[in-house]
Amino acid sequence: MTLHPKVMDLVLDRVWRLLAALDNPQDRLPPVIHVAGTNGKGSTQAMIRAGLEQSGAKVHAYTSPHLARFHERIRLAGDLISEDALTKVLDRCYAANGGEPITYFEITTVAALLAFAETPADYCLLEVGLGGRLDATNVISDPAVTIITPVDLDHQQFLGDTLPQIAGEKAGIIKRGVPCVVGPQHNESLDVIEAVAARLQAPLAVYGQHWHVSTERDRLIYQDETGLLDLPMPALPGAHQVMNAGGAIAALRLLGRDDAACEAAMTDVSWPARMQHLRQGALVDLAAPAELWLDGGHNPAAGHALAATLRAQPPRPTHLICGMLNTKDISGYMAPLADVAESLHALSIPGEQATLPAEDTAAAAAAAGLPSYVAPDLRHAIVKITQDTPNARILICGSLYLAGHVMRENGA
């Protein structure tokens, strides 16, 4: 078989062929919630899952990329897929593919759909891998709800150089007559999404028009045409999570879930490497008494969200350890962080062919006005920061691939 783990070839022909060979498992799924967008897809999906599971519902979930282990991508009725089940379903997909060319993401997506079709559940959450229109997850003809989180510049080499082009790709998950929740958008993105929805007669629930979310005295206030909810703040830190929460609540309301489900979406949600405070493990012990935080955001919008989150934290000298892929807009990511951090230690991401060299990351940080250093490895960077600033807040950031390396190294 020809597998291309890092090659992105956005057509659906290979996926449709393999699904047909497996008797079309995508047509045998429980109600599907399909999530696209540039930022916030995973967090929004995690909140929806927490809300659905509050009442005992069994929920499948598919996300990407994984952090420490591939199994994180596939949840069967609430539980991570087992090693045995994953091996068996992949073997069946390999056999059905008959040695034809297919990408890594395509065959693993089909494997997830096959596992979902054969395991009873009440709902199925699917997160788009890249774009939407030609993504391997976009094979569901009649989802229950679609969601488009904020659209911003990322993956321009595949999705287009402008917001309208990228929004058009994301809007490709909208289906005829199926309601679509739309998070906060730039006007030019929203125009495209609204045009696609109008053509397909898909009802929209748009932030700022059909639903609103804000904070008041450390509470989250959500309002739509059916009424107002006064909820706890999301368990995931960061002002941007308020907007993600609003989208999740809008989806839960469209699915007919009650206020208790919406509250559970706030309080019970867990999503690693999204401004996550690491509290135990080998790297945490190495950093003590400094705090150790982890975030996998990697584009300019994520940089702005991260900077806003850091400003809202209790005062503490913040030092960054950063590694990025060479496909990312590193200057756009660095610019907002220069005002909230004392220094940046740059890494090359271990084991990643597409890593940006640490020297380039350090140069981009310096150009943004952030004192920067090249570190030979993660542990060296942590030790250096804690020696110089024992009470530091150390934030490891810049890539989900780096976040996965951190989680494996930390071992907790």
N, C-alpha and C positions, 0 to 999 in steps of 0.2 A: 504494500500500500504506500502511496505517496502522501506523506503528511508534511505540512508546512507550519510548524508551531508558531512562528512569528510573522508569517506572510498573511496579509489581509487582502482578500480578493472578493470584493463585495458583489457577488451574484448569488441567487438562490437556487440555481439549477441543480447543483450537487445535493443540496439539502432535500429538495423535492424528490429527487431520484431515490435517495436513501430512505426517506420517509415512506415512499410508495412500496419499497422492498420490504418494509417492516409493517405493512398493512396500516399505514397512516395513524400512528398513535396520537398525533396532534388533534385528531377529531374525537378522541375518547377521554378528554380531560375534564375534570370538574371546572366550575366557572373560573375563568382566567382574568386576572388583573395584570395588565401589560404596562410596564413603566419605561419611558424613554426620557432623555434630557441630558444636559451636559454635566450638571452638578446636582447632588442630592438624591440620585436614584436609589442608591443602597439604603440611605437613612430613611427615606420615605417608605420604601418597601418594608424595612424592618419595623417601622411604626405600625403600618397596616397589619403586618403579621401579628404583632403583639395585641392589637385590637381585636382581630379575628379570633385569636386563640383564647381571649379572655372568657368567652362563653363555652369553651370546650371544642371549638371547631378544629378539625384537622387540616393543616395547611401545608401544601407543597411550596417550595421556594427555590428559584434558580437565580444565582448571582454570579458576577465575575468582575475582576479576577479573584482568585483565592489569595489568601495571605500566606499562611503557613502550610496548609495541606489542601490538596485538590478537593477533598470531600466537602470542604466548606461551601462549594458551589451548589451542592444539591441537598436539599432537605426533603425527606419523604415523610409526609404526614407529621411534620414537626421535628423529626430527628435527622441528624446528618446521616447520609447514606453510609452503610457499612462497607468495609473493604471487600467482603465477599460479593455483596450485591453490586457494587461498582464494577468489579472485575467481570462478573457475569454479563452485565448489560453492555459493557464496552465490547466484550468478545462477540456478542450477538450482532452489534453494530458493525464491527470489523468484518464478520462473516458476510453479512447482508450487503456490505459495500463492495465486496468482490474485487478488491484490489484497485478500484477506481480512484483517481485523485480526489482528495478532500482535505480541508484544513482541519487543524486541531480543534478550533472553536466550533466548527460545524459538526464534527462527529460527536463531540462531547455534549453539544446542545441536543442533538438527536437522541443520545443516550439518556439524557435527563428527561426528555419528553416520553421516551419509552418507559422509563422507570415510573414516571408520574401516571401514565395511562394504566399501569398494571398494579398500582397501589391505591386503595380507596382513600379519598380525602374529600373535604368540603370545598376547598378553594385551591387555586394554583397561581402563585405569584411568579411572573417572569420579568427579569430585568434585561433590557436590551444591552448587548455587548458594545456595539459601535453604531451610531447613527440611528437607524430605525427601519427605513424603507427596505433596505437590502440586508438587514441583519438576520442572522440565522434563526432568531426567535420569532421573526415576523411571518409565521406560518399559521397563525390562529385566525380563522375566518370570522369568528363571532365571540370575541371576549365579552366579559360582563362589563368591564370598565377599562378605559385606557387613561394613562396619566402622562403628562409632559411637564417635567420639572424645569427649572430655569435653563434656557438655552444660551450658551455663550461660545466664545471661540475656543475650539480644541479639535484636534485631529483634522486640521484644515487640508492636509494632503489627501484625505479620503472623502471629506464631506463638503468641501468648498471653502472659499476664502472669506465669504461674507455671512453675516447673521441670517439674512433671508435664505441663502443656500442651505446653511446648516439646519435652520428651522424646517425647511422643506423636507430634509431627510428625516428629522425627528417626527414630523407630522405624518410620515408614512405609516405609522402604527394606527392612525385613526381609521376606524372601520364604519361602514355605512350603518347609520342608525344607533351606533353604540355611544353612550355618554363618555365624554373625555374631560378629565380634570386638568386645568392648565394653571401652573404655578406662575409666579411673577416673571414677566418677560419684557425685554426691550420692545418698543412699539413696532419696529420693523419685523421682529420675529412673530409677534402676536398677529400682525396683519396676514402673514403667510398661514399660520395655524388656523385662523378664522376662515380664511378662504378655502382651505382644504376641508374643514368641517362643514362649511356651507354646501360645498359640492356634494359631500357624502351624507348630508342631512344628519350629521352627528351632533347631538345636543352638547353644548359646552358649559362647563362650570369654571369660570375664569376668575382668578384672583383679582380683587378690586372692582369686579362687576357683580359676580354672583356669590362670592364669599369673601370674607375679610378676616384677618387675624392680626392681633396686636398683643402687647403685654401691658399689664397694669398691676403694680404692687406685687411683683414676682408671681403673677398668675398669667396664664395664657387665655386670652379672650377670643373666641371664635364666633362668627355670626354669619348666617345665611338666611335665606327666605323662610326657613322652618324655625328659626329662633337663635338664641344666644347660648353659648356654652362658656362656663367659667371653670377652667381646668388647671391642674398643676403644670408647671413648666416642663418641657421635655427633659428626660433623663440625659439626653445627649447634649453636651455643652455647646454654646455658640449661638449668637443672634440669628445666624442663617438657619438654624434648626427650627426656629419659630415658623418660618415660611414652609419648610419641609413638613412640619407638623400640620399646618393648615391644609396642605394638599392631601396628606394622609387622612385627616378628619373628613374632608370633602368626599374622598373616595369611600370611606366607611359609611357616611351618611347615604351616599348613592346606593350602597349595598344593603341599606336598611338596618344597619347596626345601631345600637342604642347608645345613650350617654356613657354607660359603664364601659363599653368598648372603646369609646373615644378617650376616656380617662386612662384606661389600660395602655392605649397606644402611647401615652405620654410617660407613664410611670414604669412600664414593664419592658420598654424597648432596650435592646443592647445591640451595638454595632461597633465592632473593633476598628481601631486605627482611624477613628474620626474624633480628633482632639481627645484622645483617650489617656487618662491618668493611669500609668502603670504603677501598681501598688505592691507587687511581689514578683520575684524571679531573680535570675542571676544578674541581669543588667541593672535592675533596681538596687540590688545589694551593692553592686560596683559603684553606682552613682551616689549612694547615701553619704551625707544627709541631703543632697540635692534632690529635687523632684524630677521625675522622668515622665515625659509625655510623648505621645505618638500620633501623627496625623499623616494620612496618605494623599491629601489633596495635591494637585500637580498642575493646575492651569491658573491664569491670571485671576479669574473669579474666585478660585479656591484661596489664592494668596490674600485677596481682600477680605474674605470671610475669616481666614485664620488671624489676620491682623486685628480685625474687630473683636474676635474672641479673646485674644491676648490682652487687648486694652481693658476688657471687662473683668479680667482676673485680678485677684489681690496683688498689690505691688510686690514684685520680686524680680531680680535681674534675670532676663531671659536670654539664653544662648541657644542657637540653632545648630543642629547637625543635619546636613542636607545632602541628598543624592537625587539626581533626576535622570530621566531618559533623554536621549538626544533628539527626540521628536517633539519636545515640549517648548513652549514659549517661556524660557527661563527668565528673561528680562521682565516680562509682564508679571511673572510669579514673584520675583524678588522685590519689585518696586514698593509694594505696600508694606513689606516686612521690615524694611530698613528703619522705619520709625519706631518699631516696637521691640527690637532685639539689640543686644549689646555686641554680639559677634556671630559669625557663622563658620563652622568647621565643615569643609566640603569632603564628601566621599565619592568614590566610584562604587556603584552598587555591585556587591559581590555576585559573581555568576551571571551577570546580565550583559550580553553582547551589545545591547543597545544603550548601555549606560553612557551618560555624558561624563567625560573625564573629570575627575575631581578638580583639576586645574582650571577647567572651563567654568565649572560651577563657582569656584572661588573668585574667578575674574568677574563673573556676572554680579556676584554679591558686592564686590568692591566697587563696580561701576554704579551700583544702586546706592552706594554710600554706606555699606555695611562692612565693618572690619572683618576680614576673612582669612582663613588658614586652610591649608590642605592637610588632611589627616590620613595616615596610612590605613587605618581601619576604625571600625566603630568603637571598640573598647578603648583605643588610644585617645579618641576624641572625648569620650566620657571622662576618662581619668584626667586629661588635661584641663577640662572645664572645671571639674570638682576641686582640683588642686588650686586653681586660681580663684574660684568663687564657690566655696562650700555650700552656700545657701541658694545656689542657682535654681532656676527652672530650666531644665534641659528639654528642648522640643526637637525630636527627630522627625524630619518632614521631607516632602518633595516627591514621593513616589509610593504607590501601593506595593511595588516590588521591594523597595527598601523596607517598608513596614513589615512585609512578610519575613524578610531576613531578620529583622529585630525580634519578631515574635518567636522565631525558631531559636535565636540566640538566648532570648530571655527565659524560654522554657516554662513559663507559667501559664 
